[in-house]
Amino acid sequence: MSSSFTFDHPDHFTTGTIGEPGHRVFFIQARQDGEVASLRLEKQQVAALGEYLGGILADLPDAEPAVASAELIEPAIAEWAVRTLAVAYEETDDLILLVAEELQVESEDDPEGLELEDPASARFRLTRAQTAAFIERAGELVMSGRPLCRLCGQPMDPDGHPCPRLN
């Protein structure tokens, strides 16, 4: 059974990757009171989350700049993979609430998912500064991937790729 997490006042919140472009594993990671949780996401989830959070912050006053490190705390080992993300703004506390829910995979022995347990979840209450730092870091990571083919738009490996437009 996977663990659930609640980080009401994390002192570290970031996104990062491990691996080379084309084979990277994306994470979100938080730390509070010495407890660190690293959750695995897809690149598209990180990009969408950064975009969505940017839209929320655009409607709020500018945040004080964050000074904490944007790097992952090593070793970054995924507690579980994220299926869904939900975001809300808590106006009374001026915090961004991010809730991640675990992706559960059905086994071959249980193709209908009858034996799946309740998915784990993680709740992060983030300051606007932490959120702004996350948005910046997410944008950097997403843009630092493999270059896109000018013809088909698919990512290219260093040695090229089989472009469907050239067939």
C-alpha positions in Angstrom: 0.0 0.0 0.0 1.3 3.4 -0.9 1.7 6.2 1.5 -0.2 9.5 1.5 1.4 12.8 2.3 0.3 16.2 3.7 2.7 19.1 3.5 1.0 22.1 5.0 4.1 24.2 5.2 6.8 22.6 3.0 10.3 24.2 3.2 11.2 22.8 -0.2 8.9 22.2 -3.3 10.2 21.7 -6.8 10.1 19.7 -9.9 13.1 18.0 -11.5 14.2 15.1 -13.7 16.6 12.2 -13.7 18.0 10.8 -16.9 18.8 12.1 -20.3 16.3 13.8 -22.7 14.2 11.2 -24.2 14.6 9.0 -21.2 14.0 11.4 -18.4 11.8 10.7 -15.4 9.9 13.8 -14.1 9.2 14.4 -10.4 7.6 16.8 -8.1 9.2 16.8 -4.7 8.5 18.4 -1.3 10.1 18.4 2.1 8.7 19.4 5.5 10.1 18.6 8.9 12.8 16.4 7.4 10.2 14.2 5.5 10.8 14.2 1.7 8.3 12.9 -0.8 9.1 12.5 -4.5 6.3 11.7 -6.9 6.7 10.6 -10.5 4.8 12.5 -13.3 4.8 12.6 -17.0 6.4 15.6 -18.8 3.0 16.7 -20.1 1.7 16.8 -16.5 4.5 19.0 -15.4 4.0 21.3 -18.4 0.2 21.5 -17.8 0.6 22.1 -14.1 3.1 24.9 -14.7 0.8 26.5 -17.2 -2.3 26.2 -15.0 -0.4 27.6 -11.9 0.8 30.5 -14.0 -2.8 31.4 -14.8 -3.7 31.4 -11.1 -0.7 33.6 -10.2 -1.5 36.0 -13.0 -4.6 37.0 -11.1 -2.8 37.6 -7.8 -0.2 40.2 -6.7 3.4 39.4 -7.4 5.1 37.0 -4.9 8.3 37.6 -3.1 11.1 35.8 -4.9 11.9 32.4 -3.6 15.5 31.8 -2.5 15.4 28.1 -1.9 17.2 25.6 -4.2 15.2 24.3 -7.2 17.2 21.1 -7.4 15.8 17.7 -6.4 16.9 16.4 -3.1 18.9 13.2 -3.8 18.2 10.4 -4.0 14.9 11.1 -5.7 13.0 7.8 -5.6 9.4 7.9 -6.6 6.9 7.0 -3.9 4.3 6.5 -6.6 3.2 7.8 -10.0 0.7 10.6 -10.2 -2.6 10.0 -12.0 -4.5 13.3 -11.4 -3.7 16.7 -10.1 -6.1 19.3 -8.6 -5.3 22.9 -7.8 -7.2 25.5 -5.7 -6.4 28.9 -4.3 -7.0 29.3 -0.6 -7.8 33.0 -0.3 -8.0 33.1 3.5 -4.4 31.8 3.9 -3.1 33.1 0.5 -1.8 29.6 -0.4 -2.1 27.4 -3.4 -3.4 23.9 -2.7 -2.1 21.2 -4.9 -3.5 17.7 -4.6 -1.9 14.7 -6.4 -3.6 11.3 -6.6 -1.8 8.0 -7.2 -2.0 6.1 -10.5 -2.9 2.5 -9.8 -2.2 -0.1 -12.4 -4.4 -3.1 -12.8 -2.6 -6.5 -12.7 -3.0 -9.3 -15.2 -4.5 -11.3 -12.4 -7.1 -8.6 -11.7 -7.9 -7.0 -15.1 -11.1 -5.3 -13.7 -9.2 -3.7 -10.8 -11.3 -5.4 -8.1 -8.4 -5.7 -5.7 -7.1 -2.1 -6.1 -7.0 -0.2 -2.8 -7.9 3.4 -2.3 -5.2 5.4 -4.1 -2.7 7.4 -2.1 -2.7 11.1 -2.3 -0.5 14.0 -1.5 -1.5 17.5 -0.4 0.8 20.5 -0.8 -0.1 24.0 0.5 2.3 26.3 -1.3 3.1 30.0 -1.0 2.9 32.2 -4.1 6.8 32.4 -4.1 7.1 28.6 -4.1 4.5 28.4 -6.8 6.3 31.0 -8.9 9.6 29.1 -8.5 7.9 25.9 -9.5 6.5 27.5 -12.7 9.9 28.8 -13.7 11.6 25.5 -13.0 8.9 23.5 -14.9 9.2 25.8 -17.9 13.0 25.3 -18.0 12.7 21.5 -17.7 10.1 21.2 -20.4 12.0 23.4 -22.8 15.3 21.6 -22.2 14.1 18.4 -23.8 15.0 17.0 -27.2 14.7 19.3 -30.1 11.6 19.0 -32.3 11.7 18.1 -35.9 10.8 21.0 -38.2 8.8 18.8 -40.5 6.7 16.6 -38.2 7.1 18.2 -34.7 8.2 15.0 -33.1 11.2 14.9 -30.7 14.5 14.0 -32.3 17.2 11.9 -30.8 20.8 13.1 -31.3 21.1 10.8 -34.3 17.8 12.0 -35.8 14.5 10.1 -36.1 12.4 8.3 -38.7 10.4 11.3 -39.8 6.9 10.2 -41.1 6.8 13.3 -43.4 9.8 12.0 -45.4 8.2 8.6 -46.2 
